[in-house]
Amino acid sequence: MVNNNEPEKIRLRNGAQPILWHTWAGGSGLRQHLGLVLAKTTHGHHKFVTWRIASDDGVVWDCSGGHYWGQMAQGFRSYSERREQETPNG
């Protein structure tokens, strides 16, 4: 089942590859689109990361507030916990 509120694909400005993401409307002084992503990176010792993401157009996303992990399972746990704690309606 497709969630029509989620973009089918997102592009991270830093070049990392998104694996999972959750987005929601921003506004009220914030950027128009906000979200959370689990991504795979090619830099450094930690290959997986969860970031808060923000976008003006909903296509290209900037990343901040990274939690870095050596294994995908750790990244997935981080993504799940952050989604529950940091996003509207979990």
Backbone as CSV, one residue per row, in Angstrom:
resi,resn,N_x,N_y,N_z,CA_x,CA_y,CA_z,C_x,C_y,C_z
1,MET,0.839,-1.179,0.000,0.000,0.000,0.000,0.884,1.242,0.000
2,VAL,0.560,2.188,-0.848,1.337,3.418,-0.962,0.721,4.475,-0.066
3,ASN,1.562,5.182,0.679,1.115,6.313,1.482,1.227,7.549,0.603
4,ASN,0.121,8.120,0.203,0.127,9.255,-0.716,0.697,10.521,-0.103
5,ASN,0.876,10.551,1.210,1.455,11.725,1.848,2.979,11.713,1.815
6,GLU,3.573,10.568,1.511,5.027,10.441,1.472,5.515,10.543,0.033
7,PRO,6.599,11.292,-0.206,7.169,11.284,-1.557,7.667,9.882,-1.896
8,GLU,7.491,9.487,-3.154,7.938,8.163,-3.584,9.453,8.043,-3.504
9,LYS,10.141,9.143,-3.746,11.599,9.158,-3.696,12.035,10.530,-3.231
10,ILE,13.118,10.573,-2.465,13.688,11.852,-2.067,15.169,11.869,-2.451
11,ARG,15.720,13.063,-2.589,17.141,13.218,-2.899,17.775,14.049,-1.786
12,LEU,18.811,13.499,-1.173,19.523,14.205,-0.116,20.633,15.039,-0.750
13,ARG,20.685,16.308,-0.386,21.651,17.229,-0.982,23.093,16.755,-0.778
14,ASN,23.364,16.048,0.315,24.735,15.612,0.607,25.145,14.348,-0.144
15,GLY,24.246,13.777,-0.942,24.586,12.618,-1.761,24.383,11.261,-1.112
16,ALA,24.043,11.219,0.165,23.766,9.932,0.824,22.521,9.291,0.200
17,GLN,22.424,7.975,0.325,21.303,7.230,-0.259,20.215,6.976,0.778
18,PRO,19.025,7.583,0.609,17.940,7.340,1.564,17.444,5.908,1.501
19,ILE,17.186,5.330,2.670,16.648,3.970,2.769,15.189,4.025,3.214
20,LEU,14.933,4.742,4.307,13.578,4.955,4.844,13.421,6.421,5.180
21,TRP,12.217,6.946,5.042,11.985,8.327,5.432,10.530,8.531,5.812
22,HIS,10.329,9.585,6.567,8.993,10.008,6.982,8.993,11.526,6.880
23,THR,8.000,12.095,6.194,7.954,13.545,6.009,6.614,14.095,6.479
24,TRP,6.607,15.399,6.754,5.389,16.080,7.157,5.513,17.552,6.795
25,ALA,4.391,18.261,6.832,4.362,19.679,6.477,5.046,20.510,7.560
26,GLY,5.823,21.481,7.114,6.464,22.424,8.029,5.628,23.699,8.093
27,GLY,6.288,24.825,7.778,5.597,26.095,7.805,5.673,26.739,9.175
28,SER,4.892,27.788,9.382,4.866,28.532,10.655,6.278,28.924,11.098
29,GLY,7.042,29.487,10.165,8.404,29.911,10.480,9.458,28.862,10.192
30,LEU,9.031,27.608,9.908,9.958,26.530,9.558,9.947,26.354,8.045
31,ARG,10.841,25.524,7.534,10.820,25.222,6.106,9.535,24.470,5.763
32,GLN,9.155,24.490,4.508,7.856,23.962,4.074,7.695,22.462,4.274
33,HIS,8.794,21.718,4.191,8.740,20.267,4.330,9.785,19.829,5.356
34,LEU,9.389,18.985,6.282,10.284,18.470,7.316,10.223,16.956,7.318
35,GLY,11.219,16.306,7.934,11.171,14.860,7.980,12.320,14.236,8.739
36,LEU,12.386,12.924,8.608,13.409,12.096,9.233,13.807,11.040,8.220
37,VAL,15.097,10.714,8.141,15.562,9.734,7.162,16.590,8.795,7.780
38,LEU,16.570,7.548,7.331,17.657,6.597,7.550,18.358,6.490,6.216
39,ALA,19.663,6.737,6.186,20.402,6.749,4.929,21.698,5.968,5.042
40,LYS,22.222,5.581,3.878,23.531,4.943,3.787,24.510,5.979,3.252
41,THR,25.660,6.082,3.924,26.680,7.040,3.509,27.895,6.298,2.969
42,THR,28.747,7.023,2.282,29.984,6.433,1.775,31.192,7.075,2.442
43,HIS,30.943,7.939,3.411,32.026,8.665,4.075,32.205,8.174,5.505
44,GLY,33.429,8.122,5.974,33.699,7.809,7.367,33.547,6.345,7.720
45,HIS,33.623,6.074,9.011,33.576,4.709,9.522,32.154,4.196,9.712
46,HIS,31.211,5.098,9.871,29.817,4.725,10.117,29.044,4.822,8.811
47,LYS,28.535,3.717,8.349,27.893,3.667,7.032,26.408,3.993,7.048
48,PHE,25.790,4.057,8.228,24.360,4.328,8.309,24.127,5.498,9.253
49,VAL,23.110,6.298,8.938,22.851,7.499,9.722,21.366,7.822,9.695
50,THR,20.864,8.363,10.806,19.534,8.962,10.814,19.724,10.460,10.937
51,TRP,19.021,11.213,10.104,19.072,12.680,10.117,17.665,13.238,10.169
52,ARG,17.544,14.426,10.733,16.374,15.261,10.491,16.592,15.846,9.103
53,ILE,15.524,15.998,8.338,15.648,16.568,6.997,14.660,17.714,6.820
54,ALA,15.001,18.650,5.929,14.142,19.796,5.635,14.311,20.170,4.166
55,SER,13.223,20.667,3.573,13.237,21.023,2.156,12.277,22.174,1.906
56,ASP,12.611,22.982,0.912,11.691,24.043,0.480,10.757,23.554,-0.615
57,ASP,11.214,22.561,-1.417,10.427,22.105,-2.560,9.920,20.675,-2.436
58,GLY,10.321,19.934,-1.393,9.897,18.552,-1.224,10.622,17.570,-2.129
59,VAL,11.635,18.048,-2.853,12.389,17.197,-3.773,13.820,16.998,-3.264
60,VAL,14.523,18.101,-3.027,15.895,18.058,-2.524,15.864,18.418,-1.038
61,TRP,16.518,17.564,-0.225,16.432,17.689,1.227,17.802,17.938,1.840
62,ASP,17.861,18.862,2.802,19.062,19.114,3.593,18.991,18.294,4.870
63,CYS,20.147,17.868,5.359,20.226,16.986,6.523,20.864,17.680,7.712
64,SER,20.411,17.345,8.913,21.022,17.879,10.142,20.738,16.915,11.280
65,GLY,21.456,17.094,12.380,21.211,16.312,13.588,21.429,14.822,13.411
66,GLY,22.573,14.433,12.851,22.825,13.034,12.540,23.185,12.170,13.736
67,HIS,22.673,10.941,13.715,23.080,9.874,14.633,23.682,8.790,13.747
68,TYR,24.940,8.463,13.955,25.702,7.603,13.046,25.879,6.197,13.620
69,TRP,25.838,5.168,12.704,25.851,3.776,13.127,26.686,2.935,12.182
70,GLY,27.327,1.910,12.701,28.143,1.016,11.900,27.346,-0.080,11.210
71,GLN,26.181,-0.417,11.757,25.372,-1.495,11.191,23.962,-1.001,10.886
72,MET,23.382,-1.532,9.838,22.048,-1.105,9.431,21.014,-1.353,10.526
73,ALA,21.133,-2.474,11.259,20.168,-2.768,12.325,20.183,-1.674,13.387
74,GLN,21.362,-1.148,13.712,21.458,-0.050,14.679,20.785,1.204,14.121
75,GLY,21.029,1.471,12.850,20.407,2.624,12.193,18.892,2.506,12.173
76,PHE,18.396,1.311,11.907,16.948,1.104,11.877,16.332,1.338,13.257
77,ARG,17.004,0.840,14.311,16.506,1.079,15.677,16.481,2.581,15.977
78,SER,17.549,3.273,15.582,17.616,4.718,15.796,16.485,5.425,15.047
79,TYR,16.277,5.044,13.789,15.206,5.640,12.986,13.851,5.414,13.660
80,SER,13.594,4.186,14.097,12.315,3.855,14.739,12.103,4.665,16.013
81,GLU,13.140,4.763,16.843,13.037,5.532,18.090,12.839,7.012,17.805
82,ARG,13.615,7.557,16.870,13.487,8.980,16.553,12.135,9.280,15.930
83,ARG,11.651,8.377,15.100,10.329,8.607,14.484,9.259,8.683,15.562
84,GLU,9.344,7.811,16.542,8.357,7.821,17.627,8.475,9.076,18.493
85,GLN,9.711,9.517,18.761,9.940,10.615,19.696,9.945,11.997,19.061
86,GLU,10.369,12.110,17.810,10.624,13.426,17.230,9.677,13.865,16.132
87,THR,8.745,13.023,15.737,7.872,13.393,14.626,6.435,13.550,15.093
88,PRO,5.687,14.414,14.400,4.263,14.547,14.748,3.541,13.216,14.516
89,ASN,2.777,12.795,15.434,1.977,11.562,15.325,2.820,10.311,15.131
90,GLY,4.115,10.370,15.523,4.989,9.197,15.471,4.946,8.534,14.151
